[in-house]
Amino acid sequence: MLAAAQTIVPAFSPIVLAGFVRMIEFALMAAIGIAIYFLYVFPVYGFNWYYPLTAVGIAGLIVLALQTADIYQVQAFRTPFSECIRLAVAMSLLFLVVAAIMFFAKLGDYYSRVWLAGFYGVGLVALVGSRMCLYGLVRHWTAEGRLDRRAVIVGGGDPGEMLVDALKHQRGSDVQVIGLFDDRGEDRAPAVCGGLLKLGSVDDLVEFARLTRVDLVIFSLPISAEGRILQMLKKLWVLPVDIRLSAHSNKLQFRPRSYSYIGSVPVIDVFDRPITDWDVVMKWLFDKLVGGFALIAASPVMALTALAIKLDSRGPVFFKQKRYGFNNELIEVFKFRSMYADKSDATAAKLVTKDDPRVTRVGRFIRKTSLDELPQLINVVFKGNLSLVGPRPHAVHAKAADQLYDEAVDGYFARHRVKPGITGWAQINGWRGETDSEMKIQRRVEHDLYYIENWSVLFDLYIMAMTPLALAKTENAY
């Protein structure tokens, strides 16, 4: 598919972007207030602690005023001239209120009028200037597609055409419709719908979403088509996307609060992508900070392990294996080599069993103690394709008994809706090591899905704290 073959850059979360703008503007205003104090007031009157404190307080009030004026959203960042007028009005009203409070509270003798006027004037110019710079960045990011939600429509015909038309004619929408999919033949669902070419069936959509970035799937089918919708959802829920059911053409109407909206189009939320917006930032920081400290702390043990491997058998210290990562992306995972170099199994076509002759003497020990997993900290800290905590990445051809994992477990790939991890909820509950039966991989996947649906930073911390205790139980690790 040509649409999937295009190079697509990662998206920025509008919620996170707006949050960073708030923090930057707060810091900028506080810095301006404090700087004017030290340049004008401090040389004459010396240090007074309430000036910096007041500057910080006014900076916080400025952010609240701009929030009330509703100019902390991506659409406002795209229209700087009209929004700067609202910014100036909000800030002017705020400083009038601050001046009135100082007057009526008889605080005029404590604060310099020049300081307050300078804070207002310089602050207003700085805010307008920062918004113009932000406008340039947002224009650039919009042109790259970083601020768009790439959406596909499921279901053609008249409902699909109505939905595509409604989405295309929304002013200032961040939704970019990139394709349409339908399981029906061309007699019931024409090849072109609302100017969009039908790209295939729902099965094709699953593959399409793994080749390119898809953020949103919208069903144009009516609620009455319950059977078809459930059948399609069973295929699509394995993807890390938001799934919505359009309600724009449904005769059955619910209360307005029952819907969420894509612009002016009412939709019913079906599935939400796990770990989004600020959760992504928190998990990234957790991985980099905790992972970095863990890598430094583990360095002596890793050095001794590498020396033992070199002395025990010929071959490289590290072993790289292809595994499934986020959204079924193939990633290379680092491990300490635990098998003889000429017997290594890069695809895990044959699982390691008890007393496996392919495993070296040192290999048995590091596999029992999970020391062979320590190099995966490199994946976490430097490559970024693993997390500290998450569903364990499985090798491409790993099997439960004689079946591939995705054949043994219905909906297996749903565990790839988040980045895989070094340790996880399944591992600390005893589901690690050999998977010689379908039940073992099924239980592991059940725990992985529970983790995905219930993720939090505290949950990650709990799993990290319990991992050493789980590693002490070595009966299933060969």
N, C-alpha and C positions, 0 to 999 in steps of 0.2 A: 504494500500500500504506500502510495506517495506521501499521504498525510502522516503516516507513521515514520517514514524515512527521514523527515525533516529533523534537523538538530534543534531541540527545544531546551532553553535554559530553565533552571529551577525557578519556582515562583517565590515571591515574597509574600508573607502574610500581611494583609492590610491592618489587622489588629495589632500585630507586633510593630509595624512601621509607625502607626499612630502613637503607640506607647513610647517608642524611642524619640519621636518628635516632641512629645510632652516632656520627657526627661531632659532632652537637650535644651528646650526653651526654658525650662525651670532653672537649669544650671546657668544658662546664659544671663537670665534676668538677675539671679542672685549675684553672679559675678560682677555685673554692671553696677548694681547697687553698692556692693562692698568696695569696688574699685573707686567709684566716685567719692565715697566716704574717705578712703585713705588718701586720695589725691587732693580733696578740698577741705574736709572737716578736720581730719586727724592732725595735719601740720599746725593748726591753730589751737584746737581744743584738747588735743591728746586723745587717748583711747577711751571710748565709751562702748561698753559691750552691747548696749541695746541697738546700736546702729546696724551691725552685721545681722543681729537676730531679726530686726525689722525688715532688712533687705531680703532675707530668706523667707519671712512670712509674706511679704508683698509678692515675691516671685511665685509662691504657692497660690496666692489669690489670683494672680494673672493667669496661671494655667487653668484655674477653676472658671474664671471669667470667659476665657476662650473656649473652654469645654461647653459652658452654658450657651455661648454664641454658635455652637455646633460647627466649629471649623477644624476639628480634629478627625477628619475622615479623608480618604483618598480623593474623593470627588472635590473637596475643598482645596486639596493640594494641586489639583489640575486647573483651577480657576483662580489664580493669585490676585488679580486686580480687584474683582468684586469681593473676594474674601478679605483682602487687606483693608477694605473700607470697614467691614464688620469688625475686624481686628482692632482698628483704630478707635472705633466707637466703644467697643467693650473695654479697651484699656483706658480710654479717657474717662468713662463713667467710673471705673474702679478707682482711679487716682482722685477723682472728685470726691468719692465716698471716703477715701483715706484722708484727704485734706479736711473734709468736714468732721471726721472723727477726731482728728488732731485738734481742730479748732474748739469743738464743743467739750472735749475732754481736757482742754487747757494744756495741751502738750506742745504748743507752739514754741515755748522757751527751751524745750529739750531737743527739737529737731530743726535743722537748717532748711529754710525754704529753698535755697539754691540747690541743696542736695536732693530734695524731693522733686523739684522742677527738672533738674538734670537727669535724675533717675527716669522720670517720665519721658523726656525728650530723647535721650540716648537710647533708652529701652525700646521706644516705639520705632526709631530708625533701625535698630538692630533686629527687631522682630520682623519688620517689613523686608529688610535685606535677607534675613535667613529664609523667609518664605519664598522670595524670588529664587534663591539658590535651590531650595527644595523643589520648586516648580520645574527647574531645569533637570534635576535628578529624576523626578517623577515622569517627565516627558520621555527621558531616555529609557527608563525602566518600562514604561508603557510600550514604547516602540519595540523593545526586546520581548515583550509579552510576560514580564515578570509579575505584573500586577493584574493580569487577567486570569479568570477561572476558565479553563478549557473544558467545555461541556460537550457531551454527545446526547443525542435524542434517541430513545428506544420507542419505536412505533411510528409508522408513517401514516399515509392516508390523510383524510381531512383533519383529524385531531392533531396529527403531527405537523401539518402545514400551518394550522392556526397557532400552534406553540412556537414554531420557528419564526413566524411573522411577528408574534408578540415580543419575542426576545430580541429580534433584529431591530425593531423600531423603538426600543427603549433608549432614551437619551441618557448618556453618561453611564451606561451599564458596563460592568466589568466582566460580563459573561461573553465568551467567544465560542460560538457553536462551530465545532470542527467536523462534525459528521453525524450520520443517521444510520441506525441499524434496525433491522426488522426481520423476524423469522418467517414472515409470510412471503409468498411468491409475488411476482410482478403483477399478476391479475388482481390481487387485493391490496398490494402495497407497491405503487409505481417506483421505478428506479430513481426518479428525481422527486423530491418533496420540498417545497418552499425554496427552491434553488439549491438544495443540498443533494448531493449524490449519495444514494444508499451504498454503504461500504461493506455490508454483509449482514450476517446473522448475529445473534447474541453470543454464540460461541466464538465468532470472529472478533467481537468486541473485547472478550477476555484477552485474546492474544494482542489486539490493538493497544489495549491499555498497558500492556507489558512492554511494548515497543516505543511508546511515546507517552507524554504526560497527559493524563486525563484527571481532572479534578472533580468533575461533577457529571453524574448520569441522571437524566430526567426522563421519566416515563410519560409519554403522551397518551397512554392507554387509559380508558375510563375505568373507574373503580369497579364497575360491573364485570370487567374482565379479570376477575380475581384469580381464576385458575391459571391463565397465561402469565399473569404478573408473578405469582408465587413460583411458577416453573422457571421463569427468567431470573428471579431474585436468587434462587438456589445456585445458579451459575455465577452471578455477579457479586455476591457478598464476600467472595474471596479477595476482591480487589480493594486497595487502599483508597477509596473514593467516597464522596458523599453521594447518596442515592435519594432522589426525590421523585414523588409522584405528582405530576401536574394536576391541578384542580380547576384550571381555567375553563374547561369545556364540560365539567361534570354537572349534571342536573341536580344531584344531591349536594346541597350546600350545608356546610357546618358554620358554627360561630366563627367570626374573624380571628379570634385568638387561637383557634385550632390550627391555623395555617402559619407557615413562615412564608416569606416573600422573596422572590428573585426579581428585584425591581418592583414592578406592579403585578407580576404573575404569581398568584397564590399556589403554593405547593404543600404537600404533606411530607414531612420528614420520615424516611424509611430507615436508612442507615447513615451514620456519621463516620467519617474517617477518624480512626483512633489517633490520639496524640497529635494535636494540631496547635497552631498559634503559639502562645506562651509556653505550653507544655513541651513543645519541640525545643524551645530555648533552654528551659530548665533541664531537660534530659541531656542536651548537648553540653551544657555547663557541668552537669553531674559526671558525664563520661570523661570530659577533658580534665577536670580538676581532680576527681577521685582516681580516675585512670592514670593520670600523670604521677600522682603520689604513689599509687600502687606499683607502677613500673619502676620508679626510683627505689622503693623499698624492696622490690623483688629482684633487683639487679644482681646482688651477690649470689642469691640462690640460682638465678638463671645462668650466671657465669660458671658456677660449680657443676650445674646440670650439663651445660655444653661441654665442659672438660670431661665429665664422666662418659658422655656419649662418644666423644672422640677417642678416648682410651679403650672403650668397649668394642667398637666395630668400625670398619671403614665406611666412609661416606660423609655427606654433609650433616651439619648439626641440625639445621632446620628442614622441615618438610612442608611443602605448600600443596594445599588441596583445594580443588574447586568445590564450592558449596553454594547452596541457594541463600541469597540475601534478601533484602527488602524488595517486595514486588517481583519475586522470582528472578531477580538479577543474579547472574553468576559472579561470585567474588572469590578471591584467593585468600585462604585463611592460613596463617602461620601456626605451626606446631613444632615442638621438638620431635626429631625423628625417633620413633620407638621400634621400628622394624629394620631388618637388614636391608641395606640400600637396594640390592637386586631383587628383593621380594616386596618392596613397597607397593601399596595399592592406592593409587591417586584417586580413583573413582569410587573406592569402597564397594566394589562389586561383590566382595566376600567379606562379611563382618568378622571382626576379631572375636575368637572364642577362647574359652579357658585352655591354658597350656598351648596356645597357638604357636607352632614352630617358627612362624615368620617374625615373632617378637623377640627382641634381644633381651639379655639379662637386665640391663639398665632400663630398657623399654618397659619391662614388666613392672618395675618399681615406679617409674614416672607415670605410667598409665593408672596404676592403682591409686597413687596419691594425686593424680590430675596435674602433676608438674608439667606434663607435656602440653598443657593448655596455656601456660604462662606467656609464650610469645604472642598470643592473641591480643595482649595488651598493646602490641605494636599496631594491630588493626584498629583498635579503639582510639588510641591517642594520635596516631599519625595518618592512617589511611581513612579513618572515619566510616568504614563500612560495617563495623560491629559496635554494639553497645556493651557496657559492662553487664547489664541485665536485659534479658529478652529470651524469646524462644531460641533454643540452640540451633545453629545452622547445621543442616544435614548434608551429607555428601550427595552428589547428583544421583548415583545409582544405589543408594542405601536401600536395604530391603528388610522387611519384617517377614521372617520365615522365607518364602520364595516369592513374595510380592513386593513390588516397589511401594514406598510409603504412600504415594498419592493414590495407588490402587487399593491399598488396604484400609484407608480412612477416607470417608466421604467428606469433602470440604477441607482436605488436608492443607491446601495452599492458602487458606485463610490465616494461617499462622505467620504468613509472610507479609501481612499488612503493616507490620512494624519491623524495625531493624532487628536482626538477630543479636543474641548476647552470649557472653562467655559463660554465665550461669543464669539460671532461671527458676521459675516457680515449680516446674516439673522436676528439675534436678534436686531441689532441696526437699521434695516430697518423695524421693527415692526412685524416680523414673529416669535413671541414667544408665549408661552402659549398654550391654547387648540387648537387641530387640529381636529375640528369637520367636516371637509370637505376635499375631495381630493385636492382641489385647494390650501388649506393652506399648506399642506405638499409638494405639487409640487413647490410652490413658495419658500418655505424654502430650498428645495434641489437645486433649480436653483441658489439661492444666495450662498449656500455652494460651489457649483461647480465653480462659478465665483471667489470666494475667493481662492480656490485651484489653479486655473489657473493663478491668478494674485498676488500671495503671495509676500510680501516683509516685511522687518522689519518696514518700514514706514507705510505700510498698517496695520500691527498689532498695532502700536502706535496710529494710527487714530481710529481704532475700540475701543481700550482701552479708549481713550479720549472721545469717543461718547457714551460709555456704560452707564455712569451715567445719561445722558439725556434720553437715551432709557428706563432706568429703571423707570423714572418718569412717563412714560406712562403705566399705570397699567390696562387698560381696558380689556386686553386679559389674564391677569394672575389671576388665581383663587387658 
